[in-house]
């Protein structure tokens, strides 16, 4: 086990709704990244948080937003859901910024948008 | 623009055979090249990784070969086992950038 837990494991929403996905990182991990993995594709970087501040962002629109909390938990929020948002959303934490070799992934939240 | 290209898309190998997956990258700033293994319903797990200062790294049955001039790297799985059946992703990162993943290779090891 990686020590990174995500909830819920599965979620079904309808187009236009809003969703919040949650992640609990390993204790002491001050960096968390979120990835979107569409069916049959590799994970794509959404954004990264370091010490509760957004530190980098991939090619995703502003309706994808996040938060990181002092207790090593974080959230991914998606507004105005679209059908193409259906994917596995992965949270990954690491001990410090730039230490990709110490990156640990959770099992993900499978989001279906109908 | 896909910065890490992975092939083949799928691979079937007999038990005991060698599985070979290839990746090519474009960004010369990349300096960390990991391979991840993903089973259905699970997140990716780090399998083995290499930095450009070496041309090969071996851990058990898994070997990464790295060719800096060609901007290519590959994963070799020796003595492939049915339990190795999974999806494998190559990835790359550089500096403080996060991982850029390939599209994945679905490996099936037949008994």
Boltz contact constraints between the chains, C-beta under 6 A:
constraints:
  - contact:
      token1: [A, 33]
      token2: [B, 98]
      max_distance: 6.0
  - contact:
      token1: [A, 41]
      token2: [B, 103]
      max_distance: 6.0
  - contact:
      token1: [A, 42]
      token2: [B, 89]
      max_distance: 6.0
  - contact:
      token1: [A, 42]
      token2: [B, 101]
      max_distance: 6.0
  - contact:
      token1: [A, 42]
      token2: [B, 102]
      max_distance: 6.0
  - contact:
      token1: [A, 42]
      token2: [B, 103]
      max_distance: 6.0
  - contact:
      token1: [A, 42]
      token2: [B, 104]
      max_distance: 6.0
  - contact:
      token1: [A, 43]
      token2: [B, 101]
      max_distance: 6.0
  - contact:
      token1: [A, 45]
      token2: [B, 98]
      max_distance: 6.0
  - contact:
      token1: [A, 48]
      token2: [B, 98]
      max_distance: 6.0
  - contact:
      token1: [A, 90]
      token2: [B, 43]
      max_distance: 6.0
  - contact:
      token1: [A, 97]
      token2: [B, 96]
      max_distance: 6.0
  - contact:
      token1: [A, 98]
      token2: [B, 96]
      max_distance: 6.0
  - contact:
      token1: [A, 100]
      token2: [B, 32]
      max_distance: 6.0
  - contact:
      token1: [A, 100]
      token2: [B, 93]
      max_distance: 6.0
  - contact:
      token1: [A, 100]
      token2: [B, 99]
      max_distance: 6.0
  - contact:
      token1: [A, 101]
      token2: [B, 49]
      max_distance: 6.0
  - contact:
      token1: [A, 105]
      token2: [B, 43]
      max_distance: 6.0
  - contact:
      token1: [A, 105]
      token2: [B, 44]
      max_distance: 6.0
  - contact:
      token1: [A, 106]
      token2: [B, 43]
      max_distance: 6.0
  - contact:
      token1: [A, 107]
      token2: [B, 42]
      max_distance: 6.0
  - contact:
      token1: [A, 107]
      token2: [B, 43]
      max_distance: 6.0
  - contact:
      token1: [A, 108]
      token2: [B, 43]
      max_distance: 6.0
